[in-house]
Amino acid sequence: MKQVPTMELEQRMKRFREIMDMKNPDWQVALIVSKINQFYFTGTMQEGILVIPRDQEAVFWVRKSFERALEESLFPCIRPMESFRDAAESMNAYKDIVYVEAEFVPLAYYQRLQKYFPFTGYKPLDGQIAAVRSIKSAYELDLMKESGRIHRHILEDRVPALLEEGISEAEFAVKLFSALMEEGYHGITRFAMFDTESLVGQIGFGVSSIYPSYFNGPGGHLGLSPAVPLFANRERRLKKGDLVFVDVGCGVDGYHTDKTMTYMFGEPLPNEVQKIHERCVDIQNAIAAQLKPGAIPQQIYQSVMEALEPEFLRNFMGFGSRRVKFLGHGIGLTIDEQPVIAMGFTEPIQEGMVFALEPKKGIDGIGMVGIENTFMVSPDGGISITGDHRGLMPVY
């Protein structure tokens, strides 16, 4: 069993406390309830609550499964919990404001906390945790590099053999998922985005890839049904001349990479379509070159968007009215992390950050062209860990 090293956990907690001291000098206690953040700080995912007092040792109170938590985690203080009352007894000194994950704590859960814990109100700590998680350690980067290796191999080497005339999007998705699992994929693609889940990602043949979707990305998705809109479609079958759009996540031991590859099935797409795609690839590479310590995400976004002519901006980063307002995003334990290459992100990029860059453009009657790869920040610019194929791979 692979455990998150003790030093790794210690450094994460140390950085969290430093950021809290800097941004919230009056803080007294933080409560962590989301599974992803619990894993980040303790190395295990259980049903419980992580209590981080400012001036005492943090304690992970576990309801289920305490035994598994002890087996999986090197976190120094894990205690069993029958109810919130057990954890609350250790917090009698903290009667004012508690810091919680406002993005993840449901109102009913918060009300149950209030029943047992002595605090009078709350403040959010989502931004503070996001800042800590945005800087990856060497340990984290190694896991992401391994994910990127698998990702590149599957999408660039194995997918062409999985595509055959008449296969449905759903059948292809199953084959793709199996191939990912064979190579070491951890089996689920996680998002911080509320109410969003995915086993594989967005897969579209032809105009399926620009079909309306609530998913906050440039691509579209027919989906399996209205009840399952984020899986591939059973009815849409691959035919000669189709653009194949594959935007999927990969991950190893919790850490993700993001990559989009496109394929021309059976015959080439029109030259004008290929030129638009190549323009998107050039945009990706231009953004990647700017991923250096000290660069400002908002400035990168502005410089790219202001250089694009109105005609190209039409259906860029989406289709019709369904355009997204970013060019890339941080990535790690979830696909969608901070910072984002978008307006409003003015803190300098730092070494250790990792971004997925995804300039794409919808084309009426064709589908979504463009590309996505995952890049590590370096003094020389972004380094792709998911390959450098330019996409629109011919599968004839």
C-alpha positions as CSV (number, residue, x, y, z in Angstrom):
1,M,0.0,0.0,0.0
2,K,1.4,3.4,-1.0
3,Q,1.2,5.9,1.8
4,V,1.6,9.6,1.6
5,P,5.0,10.2,3.3
6,T,5.0,11.8,6.8
7,M,7.2,14.7,5.7
8,E,4.8,15.4,2.9
9,L,1.9,15.6,5.3
10,E,3.9,17.8,7.7
11,Q,4.9,20.3,5.0
12,R,1.3,20.6,3.8
13,M,0.0,21.3,7.3
14,K,2.9,23.8,7.9
15,R,2.1,25.7,4.7
16,F,-1.6,25.8,5.6
17,R,-1.0,27.2,9.0
18,E,1.4,29.8,7.5
19,I,-1.2,31.0,5.0
20,M,-3.9,31.1,7.6
21,D,-1.6,33.2,9.9
22,M,-0.9,35.5,7.0
23,K,-4.4,35.9,5.6
24,N,-6.4,35.4,8.7
25,P,-4.3,36.5,11.7
26,D,-7.2,36.1,14.1
27,W,-8.1,32.5,13.2
28,Q,-8.5,30.0,16.0
29,V,-9.7,26.7,14.4
30,A,-10.4,25.2,11.0
31,L,-12.7,22.2,10.3
32,I,-12.0,20.1,7.2
33,V,-14.9,17.8,6.1
34,S,-14.4,17.3,2.3
35,K,-12.9,13.9,1.3
36,I,-10.3,15.5,-1.1
37,N,-9.0,18.0,1.4
38,Q,-8.9,15.4,4.2
39,F,-6.9,13.2,1.9
40,Y,-4.5,16.1,1.1
41,F,-3.8,16.7,4.8
42,T,-4.0,13.2,6.2
43,G,-3.4,10.7,3.4
44,T,-6.7,8.9,3.8
45,M,-10.4,9.4,2.9
46,Q,-12.8,8.5,5.6
47,E,-16.1,9.7,7.1
48,G,-15.0,12.1,9.7
49,I,-13.8,15.6,10.5
50,L,-10.3,17.1,10.6
51,V,-9.9,19.6,13.4
52,I,-7.0,22.0,13.0
53,P,-6.6,24.3,16.1
54,R,-4.2,27.2,15.7
55,D,-2.2,26.4,18.8
56,Q,-2.6,22.6,19.2
57,E,-2.0,19.5,17.2
58,A,-4.5,18.7,14.5
59,V,-6.7,15.7,15.0
60,F,-8.5,13.6,12.4
61,W,-11.7,12.3,14.1
62,V,-12.9,9.3,12.1
63,R,-16.3,7.7,12.3
64,K,-15.8,5.1,9.6
65,S,-13.5,3.5,9.1
66,F,-11.1,4.2,11.9
67,E,-9.3,0.9,11.3
68,R,-8.7,1.7,7.6
69,A,-7.5,5.2,8.5
70,L,-4.8,3.8,10.8
71,E,-3.7,1.4,8.1
72,E,-3.6,3.9,5.3
73,S,-2.4,7.1,7.0
74,L,0.8,8.3,8.5
75,F,-1.0,11.3,10.0
76,P,0.2,11.6,13.6
77,C,-3.2,12.0,15.4
78,I,-6.2,9.9,14.3
79,R,-8.9,9.2,16.8
80,P,-12.2,7.3,16.7
81,M,-15.5,9.3,16.8
82,E,-19.0,8.0,17.5
83,S,-20.6,11.4,16.9
84,F,-19.6,15.0,16.6
85,R,-19.9,15.3,20.3
86,D,-16.5,13.4,20.7
87,A,-14.7,15.9,18.5
88,A,-16.6,18.9,20.0
89,E,-15.3,18.1,23.5
90,S,-11.8,18.9,22.3
91,M,-13.0,22.4,21.1
92,N,-14.5,23.9,24.2
93,A,-12.0,26.7,24.1
94,Y,-13.1,27.8,20.6
95,K,-16.4,29.6,21.0
96,D,-16.2,32.3,18.2
97,I,-15.6,31.9,14.5
98,V,-14.7,28.6,12.9
99,Y,-13.2,28.4,9.4
100,V,-14.8,25.8,7.1
101,E,-14.9,24.8,3.4
102,A,-17.8,27.0,2.4
103,E,-17.8,25.5,-1.1
104,F,-18.4,21.9,0.2
105,V,-20.2,22.1,3.5
106,P,-24.0,21.6,3.0
107,L,-26.3,23.8,5.1
108,A,-27.7,20.7,6.9
109,Y,-24.2,19.5,7.7
110,Y,-23.3,22.9,9.0
111,Q,-26.4,23.0,11.2
112,R,-25.4,19.6,12.7
113,L,-21.9,20.9,13.4
114,Q,-23.5,23.9,15.2
115,K,-25.5,21.6,17.4
116,Y,-22.4,20.1,19.0
117,F,-19.6,22.6,18.4
118,P,-19.4,25.9,20.4
119,F,-18.7,28.3,17.6
120,T,-21.0,31.2,16.8
121,G,-20.3,31.7,13.1
122,Y,-18.0,30.8,10.2
123,K,-15.6,32.1,7.6
124,P,-14.5,30.4,4.4
125,L,-11.1,28.8,4.0
126,D,-11.5,27.5,0.4
127,G,-9.1,30.1,-1.0
128,Q,-6.5,29.3,1.6
129,I,-6.6,25.6,0.9
130,A,-6.5,26.3,-2.8
131,A,-3.4,28.4,-2.4
132,V,-1.7,25.6,-0.5
133,R,-2.7,22.9,-3.0
134,S,-1.7,25.0,-6.0
135,I,2.0,24.5,-5.3
136,K,2.9,20.8,-6.0
137,S,5.8,19.1,-4.2
138,A,8.3,16.8,-5.9
139,Y,6.2,13.9,-4.6
140,E,3.0,15.3,-6.2
141,L,4.8,16.2,-9.4
142,D,6.1,12.6,-9.8
143,L,2.6,11.2,-9.6
144,M,1.4,13.7,-12.1
145,K,4.3,12.9,-14.5
146,E,3.3,9.2,-14.3
147,S,-0.3,10.1,-15.0
148,G,0.9,12.2,-17.9
149,R,2.9,9.3,-19.3
150,I,-0.1,7.0,-19.2
151,H,-2.3,9.8,-20.7
152,R,0.0,10.4,-23.6
153,H,0.4,6.7,-24.3
154,I,-3.3,6.0,-24.3
155,L,-4.4,9.0,-26.4
156,E,-1.5,9.0,-28.9
157,D,-0.7,5.3,-29.2
158,R,-3.7,3.2,-28.3
159,V,-6.8,5.1,-29.2
160,P,-6.4,4.8,-33.0
161,A,-6.8,1.0,-32.7
162,L,-9.9,1.4,-30.6
163,L,-11.7,3.4,-33.3
164,E,-13.7,1.4,-35.9
165,E,-16.6,2.3,-38.2
166,G,-19.9,1.8,-36.6
167,I,-18.8,1.8,-32.9
168,S,-20.9,4.0,-30.7
169,E,-19.5,6.7,-28.4
170,A,-20.5,4.6,-25.4
171,E,-18.8,1.5,-26.7
172,F,-15.7,3.5,-27.4
173,A,-15.8,5.1,-24.0
174,V,-15.9,1.6,-22.4
175,K,-12.9,0.5,-24.4
176,L,-11.0,3.7,-23.6
177,F,-11.8,3.3,-19.9
178,S,-10.5,-0.3,-19.9
179,A,-7.3,0.7,-21.7
180,L,-6.7,3.5,-19.1
181,M,-7.2,1.0,-16.3
182,E,-4.8,-1.5,-17.8
183,E,-2.1,1.2,-17.9
184,G,-2.5,2.4,-14.3
185,Y,-5.4,4.9,-14.2
186,H,-6.8,5.3,-10.7
187,G,-10.4,4.9,-12.1
188,I,-12.2,8.2,-11.5
189,T,-11.8,11.7,-12.7
190,R,-12.6,14.1,-9.9
191,F,-13.8,17.7,-10.1
192,A,-14.2,20.4,-7.5
193,M,-17.0,21.8,-9.6
194,F,-20.3,21.3,-7.6
195,D,-22.4,18.4,-8.7
196,T,-20.0,17.3,-11.4
197,E,-18.6,13.8,-11.8
198,S,-17.1,11.8,-14.6
199,L,-15.7,8.3,-15.1
200,V,-13.9,9.1,-18.4
201,G,-14.6,12.6,-19.8
202,Q,-16.1,14.2,-22.9
203,I,-16.2,12.0,-26.0
204,G,-17.9,13.2,-29.2
205,F,-18.1,12.0,-32.7
206,G,-18.6,14.9,-35.1
207,V,-21.1,17.5,-33.9
208,S,-21.7,15.6,-30.7
209,S,-18.7,17.5,-29.4
210,I,-20.5,20.9,-29.7
211,Y,-23.8,19.7,-28.3
212,P,-25.0,21.9,-25.3
213,S,-23.7,20.8,-21.9
214,Y,-23.8,22.1,-18.4
215,F,-20.2,21.1,-18.0
216,N,-18.0,24.2,-17.6
217,G,-15.7,23.5,-20.5
218,P,-15.4,24.5,-24.2
219,G,-16.6,21.1,-25.5
220,G,-20.0,19.6,-25.6
221,H,-21.5,16.2,-25.1
222,L,-24.6,14.4,-26.2
223,G,-24.5,12.2,-23.1
224,L,-26.2,8.9,-22.3
225,S,-29.5,10.4,-21.4
226,P,-31.0,13.5,-19.7
227,A,-30.4,11.6,-16.4
228,V,-26.7,10.9,-17.3
229,P,-25.6,13.8,-19.4
230,L,-21.8,13.4,-18.8
231,F,-21.3,9.9,-20.3
232,A,-20.9,9.0,-24.0
233,N,-24.0,8.3,-26.2
234,R,-25.2,4.9,-27.2
235,E,-26.9,6.0,-30.5
236,R,-24.2,8.2,-32.1
237,R,-22.0,5.8,-34.1
238,L,-18.7,6.6,-35.8
239,K,-18.7,7.1,-39.6
240,K,-16.2,7.9,-42.2
241,G,-15.3,11.6,-42.3
242,D,-16.0,12.2,-38.6
243,L,-14.0,14.4,-36.3
244,V,-13.4,12.4,-33.1
245,F,-13.0,14.6,-30.0
246,V,-11.6,12.9,-26.8
247,D,-11.2,15.2,-23.7
248,V,-10.5,12.9,-20.8
249,G,-8.7,13.0,-17.5
250,C,-6.2,10.5,-16.2
251,G,-4.8,10.1,-12.7
252,V,-2.5,8.2,-10.5
253,D,-2.9,7.9,-6.7
254,G,-5.3,10.8,-6.7
255,Y,-3.3,13.2,-8.9
256,H,-4.7,14.1,-12.3
257,T,-3.6,15.3,-15.7
258,D,-5.9,16.6,-18.4
259,K,-5.5,16.0,-22.2
260,T,-7.6,16.4,-25.3
261,M,-6.8,14.7,-28.6
262,T,-8.7,14.9,-31.9
263,Y,-8.7,12.4,-34.7
264,M,-9.8,12.4,-38.4
265,F,-11.6,9.2,-39.0
266,G,-11.6,7.6,-42.5
267,E,-10.6,10.7,-44.5
268,P,-9.1,14.2,-43.9
269,L,-11.2,17.1,-42.7
270,P,-11.4,20.2,-44.9
271,N,-8.2,22.3,-45.1
272,E,-9.9,25.3,-43.4
273,V,-10.9,23.1,-40.5
274,Q,-7.3,21.9,-40.1
275,K,-6.0,25.4,-40.2
276,I,-8.3,26.5,-37.4
277,H,-7.1,23.5,-35.4
278,E,-3.5,24.4,-36.0
279,R,-4.2,27.9,-34.8
280,C,-5.5,26.5,-31.5
281,V,-2.3,24.4,-31.1
282,D,-0.2,27.5,-31.7
283,I,-2.2,29.4,-29.1
284,Q,-1.6,26.6,-26.6
285,N,2.1,26.7,-27.2
286,A,2.2,30.5,-26.9
287,I,0.5,30.3,-23.5
288,A,2.8,27.5,-22.4
289,A,5.8,29.6,-23.2
290,Q,4.5,32.2,-20.7
291,L,4.1,29.8,-17.8
292,K,7.1,31.1,-15.9
293,P,7.4,32.1,-12.2
294,G,6.1,35.7,-11.8
295,A,3.7,35.7,-14.8
296,I,0.2,36.9,-14.1
297,P,-2.6,34.6,-15.3
298,Q,-5.0,37.5,-16.0
299,Q,-2.3,39.2,-18.2
300,I,-1.7,36.0,-20.1
301,Y,-5.4,35.7,-20.8
302,Q,-5.7,39.3,-21.9
303,S,-2.7,39.2,-24.2
304,V,-4.0,36.1,-26.0
305,M,-7.7,37.2,-26.3
306,E,-6.8,40.7,-27.4
307,A,-4.6,39.3,-30.2
308,L,-7.4,37.2,-31.8
309,E,-9.5,38.7,-34.6
310,P,-13.3,38.9,-34.2
311,E,-13.9,36.1,-36.7
312,F,-11.7,33.7,-34.9
313,L,-13.2,34.6,-31.6
314,R,-16.6,33.5,-32.9
315,N,-17.1,30.0,-31.3
316,F,-13.7,30.2,-29.7
317,M,-13.7,28.4,-26.3
318,G,-17.1,27.0,-26.9
319,F,-19.9,27.1,-29.5
320,G,-22.6,29.7,-29.9
321,S,-23.5,31.4,-26.6
322,R,-21.9,28.6,-24.7
323,R,-18.4,30.0,-24.4
324,V,-16.2,29.7,-21.3
325,K,-14.1,32.5,-20.0
326,F,-10.8,30.8,-19.4
327,L,-7.9,29.4,-21.5
328,G,-6.5,27.0,-18.9
329,H,-6.8,25.9,-15.3
330,G,-4.8,24.5,-12.4
331,I,-4.9,20.8,-11.9
332,G,-4.0,18.3,-9.2
333,L,-6.2,16.3,-6.8
334,T,-9.1,17.6,-9.0
335,I,-9.2,18.5,-12.6
336,D,-10.3,22.1,-11.9
337,E,-8.0,23.8,-9.5
338,Q,-6.6,27.3,-9.0
339,P,-5.2,29.4,-10.4
340,V,-7.0,29.8,-13.7
341,I,-5.8,31.5,-16.9
342,A,-8.6,34.0,-16.8
343,M,-9.6,37.4,-15.7
344,G,-9.5,38.0,-11.9
345,F,-6.4,35.8,-11.2
346,T,-3.7,38.4,-10.5
347,E,-1.4,36.5,-8.1
348,P,1.9,35.6,-9.7
349,I,2.4,32.1,-11.0
350,Q,4.9,30.1,-9.0
351,E,7.2,27.2,-9.7
352,G,5.5,24.0,-8.7
353,M,2.2,25.0,-10.2
354,V,0.7,22.8,-13.0
355,F,-1.8,24.0,-15.6
356,A,-4.0,22.3,-18.2
357,L,-4.2,24.6,-21.3
358,E,-7.1,24.0,-23.6
359,P,-7.7,26.5,-26.5
360,K,-10.5,25.1,-28.6
361,K,-13.0,26.3,-31.2
362,G,-16.4,24.9,-32.3
363,I,-17.1,24.6,-36.0
364,D,-20.6,24.3,-37.2
365,G,-21.3,21.0,-38.9
366,I,-17.9,19.6,-37.8
367,G,-17.4,19.7,-34.1
368,M,-14.8,20.9,-31.6
369,V,-11.3,21.3,-32.7
370,G,-8.3,22.3,-30.6
371,I,-6.1,20.7,-28.1
372,E,-5.3,20.3,-24.4
373,N,-2.2,19.3,-22.5
374,T,-0.9,19.5,-18.9
375,F,2.1,21.7,-18.3
376,M,4.4,22.2,-15.3
377,V,5.6,25.7,-14.7
378,S,9.4,26.2,-15.1
379,P,11.8,29.2,-15.5
380,D,11.9,28.4,-19.2
381,G,8.1,28.1,-19.6
382,G,5.6,25.3,-19.4
383,I,6.8,21.8,-19.8
384,S,4.2,19.4,-21.2
385,I,3.9,16.1,-19.2
386,T,1.1,14.7,-21.5
387,G,2.9,14.7,-24.8
388,D,3.3,17.1,-27.7
389,H,1.3,15.6,-30.6
390,R,-0.5,18.4,-32.4
391,G,-3.8,16.5,-32.7
392,L,-6.1,15.8,-35.6
393,M,-4.4,12.5,-35.8
394,P,-5.4,10.6,-39.1
395,V,-7.1,7.3,-38.5
396,Y,-7.6,5.9,-42.0
